[in-house]
Amino acid sequence: MLKIPFQINGGGIVALLPNGHVEFLSKSAEKTILLHNSGTPTSVDELMAYAISDPLVELERFHLSAPAIAFVETTNLCNLRCRHCYADSALKRPNEISTKALKDLLDDFAEMGVLQVFLTGGEIFSHRDAVEIIQHARTKPFSTQVFTNGLLITEEKLAKIPPGQSFFISFDTADPERTVRGRMDFPKLRNAFEMMRKHGHVFRTAISVHRNNIHDAEEIFDWCADHGYPRPQWVETHPVGRALLHPDILLRPEDVDEVFEVFKRCMDRYSSDPSAVPPAAGTQDGEAPRRAADEIRGVDTIQFCQRLEHAVGQEKCGRSVVYVNSRGDVYPCSNCMSGQLYRAGNITERPFAAIWENGFDEFRDIRFDQHTVCGACPVAQEGNWCQFRCPPLARNLTGDPKGCGATEYLQEFMLRSGRYWRRRREQNIRLTLSPR
């Protein structure tokens, strides 16, 4: 039985429910949650009876009592040298924290009520104790996700990890001869997927889209759909980290027509409208394709954090999201870490709980309404939610942390994708994780 991670806030309890949804519940739900976690299961419907649609929260330097999402960089060591890497991963950072310190941090997260932890790198499996760290995380109530490039995964390692572990495998090109990333290709990816399936794990591919792999991305989407694998996650490459040293890979305004057509075809392959998607290869009409696992637990912590952004008019990072790098430095998010901005403290010097409570005051003083350029932006005028009121990205682009963090290409892409998703909602066509 899945335990329910939860945290008590001034506006109520924030909990990750067994169906993967995150909700604000009234404080009277605590007894029911504790009974569930002690072995007396309760249903999602029973818990939703405590849901609060409009919780009262303190807006001054708003933050949850604990992060909803915590990213933990286990090491900066990596077997690849990706040109778009936000962390500039390659070698270990000086004075990387010990395995014991990492496990102690995970203990702190569990005690505070963190809902979801992403274990990442560098490449997590280049850490000699990667399996031990994952095993420890899996003893905690929070949901654990693992980011990996997949190249160092072995069957022996997967067999030691409790079944049901969720993996995101980054895979950025279909042609290893033309890659800017590394040495992954379809046979290696399929081998990794099949090993994970064999040991009861769940997985998904993430693709960082840039100028050198636009059509490779479409080939990866098609390949996953044809083989019954989960829909890849489309990730835009941003001007941060190593991409600042390789601006030639960043997409330009003149690329948007081509890229958006590829994007639409990729999304259309994964649709709940049966008429929009042909049967997967190897299946007959009406026959369900093979699935990566019986169930992929898709928690909506990101959507919850975005809902908070809407409600309070403040960045989710440093308020409901945190990033801890392999030296123990604590930042609002990966973009801040990459630019070494708004460092809140170090877990070897102060407890994480103390850093979270008062280490982010400078960052938490920044509000969306201070990004005055947004008023004249067509993205805002069309009612699209923009994730680029981001101080480190804005500084990289304009020199002003309260400017716009979106490139011209990204602004136009957001406009087109916003219209695309609105049309799909009007037609009642929904994006699915697995092909139908």
Disulfide bonds with the S-S distance in Angstrom:
none
